[in-house]
Amino acid sequence: MEDLIKKILTETIIDSSVTVEGGESKYTVKVISEIFKDKTIIERHKIIYAALDSYIKSGEIHALTIKSLTIDESNNI
């Protein structure tokens, strides 16, 4: 499932760097993309949730921790 989540997010959020960790329906995703520039945390998370909506509704993803960053934000960590 980790590979599938990464594939979906990479295809949905063009020019992004995606890492996924977890298992047993509980995952942490870190997405770095310039698409997040000038967006609130809620707006960023909505983009990610929308991409994974069917898996969340089916229960295949039960818990999702999201880290959504621009390139500049990721360089300052």
Secondary structure as GFF3:
##gff-version 3
##sequence-region A 1 77
A	DSSP	alpha_helix	2	12	.	.	.	ID=ss1
A	DSSP	beta_strand	17	23	.	.	.	ID=ss2
A	DSSP	beta_strand	26	32	.	.	.	ID=ss3
A	DSSP	three_ten_helix	34	36	.	.	.	ID=ss4
A	DSSP	alpha_helix	41	58	.	.	.	ID=ss5
A	DSSP	beta_strand	63	69	.	.	.	ID=ss6
A	DSSP	alpha_helix	71	75	.	.	.	ID=ss7
###
